[in-house]
Amino acid sequence: MTAGGAARSRPGAATTASLEEFKARLPLAEIVGHWVKLSRRGREWVGLCPFHNEKTPSFTVAEDKGFYHCFGCGAHGDAVSFVMAVERLEFKEAIARLEELTGIEAPRRAGPEAKRADPGLYEANAAAALWFQARLADPEAGAARAYLERRGLDRATIGAFRLGWAPADRSALGRSLARQGFASALLVSAGLLRVPEGAGEPYALFRERVIFPIADARGRIVGFGGRTLGDAQPKYLNTPDTELFHKGRLLYGLDRAIEPARRSGRLVVAEGYMDVIALERAGFPAVAPLGTAMGEEQLLRCWRLVDCPIVCLDGDAAGLRAALRLAERAAPLLRPNRSLAFVVLPEGEDPDSLMRTGGAEALAGALARPEPFAAFVFRVVRAGLSPGLERMEERARLRTTLRGLVAKVADPDVRASLAEDLRARLTAELERLGLDRRSPRRGAPSGARGLPPASRAVPASELLSGLGRLESWREAPILAPLLANPELLAEVEEELAELVLENPVLERLRQEILLCWSQDHHLDATGLADHLARCGLAEPAARVRQAGGSGGEAGTDEASGSANDRWRATVARLRRRLTHRRELDALAQRPDMAYVERPLGGLDRLLNARDEDAAGEPPPYPIRPRES
């Protein structure tokens, strides 16, 4: 015997008192048997794991203990987690699915019970889909068949996606389904018929359109999309919202993409029905929203399948704008295991046209190198500005847009990583254009090799590294006035955005200060402190205030101006120190200048002296040439 037989109906089962009691009554082997062919081995059932590819069974079901376990991939759980994983459902959806499979009534929440969809709606949609498919063979559907042939679809593809045709007759669908026993009111509730304003018989919503059935994640048809072949508007028409059809939650092609996406780890998000069909023909699981922008629930559906869906867009300005809006919408939902990658096709192309002109190889080649989230966002935002970023306002707009996007990210680790990536790209772009007022940063020197030891000498690379550790909190005076008086950012925001602090903790503080200011230009010290505390930076902020001073109190315009001047002087002093340090860095890398003779404190005093007399000639560097 196997456990793969049909689920036994249990009419009249008593309502369970709790979720745990419901789980305890579930026949685990019978449930798993709907997806896995199981064989009895002692007290357990075994089969091929549905969560990874294997040839030797390593998947076991211990029904007496109430769990399954795979010794190959480590998958483990109970009946609820199994259905959630295998059908990619949310918890409440899995509970409803288990009730449907077993007939065991699931526990209900106290209070009014949510209305359940009429099963007749699914039956009506399924019958309508068969009727539309049959009409595609009618003589009057010649234009529809020619259209599908021009789009490169063969008979097998048309059948696989259950494409059809809605004839011009307003009453034909209603008459046919009425003969099958479907009441007119049910067909109206399903969105198949529309009631005219005033008196009159309901008429078919879809007429003279190619029909694309739309299924839910379980493959049940819940609505339709219709494309006109003439001048009728709108070009695409969807089923109106019903008990089954919610345009902002559904994805076209999801039912067909679930299994291949789970196996391959890739999923493409396209713009339309024909793009999804083209991508699947090229071997890529794909989905598309139903004529609207991707919403939060649709994104979460994709992330339940793969960690990083690929968004494939038309290569025109509208496609890029839509992609940027999608990135902004996705930003609050990003997590370490949730991201997006982007592919922008050549201008004038979409997946369907590329498939027809270049075949599967051309489409696969375009999808082979998707852009990561940060790279794509930076490129699109940057493309909206002048090539040279000549005006300060453009540079400020670029920084503000990028900071605003980063600020939307809720996960602190992802936010910090995205901020660092975008900052590096911005710095590189400004350096490329010669607009970065900071000198290019260099890595620490590797030190001289093959030189004789010296009793008083310290390798230059170690000394300079030590200098960085000693100086790390000397950058605190840059941030201290801003912690006390965030309103200073109205004057110094751009300068602060251009800085890169050596100390990683202070650099994180700098980024969070800018993020907080970008969200609220009326920020006060208390609001900033609250934000930093939520980010886990309360202690470093307190240390900055202690190390760098309070920064004074903001009051009169004169006091504010004085604070601005002091802040800029502090920044200028830091920049001079970094410049001097780079000069020493460069000297230390010269083959004839291998060792710095002075101890760390001596070099520290040297830099202090150069700060105090920046305009004068620096004293000779205390570096001993290489001995021959």
Disulfide bonds with the S-S distance in Angstrom:
none
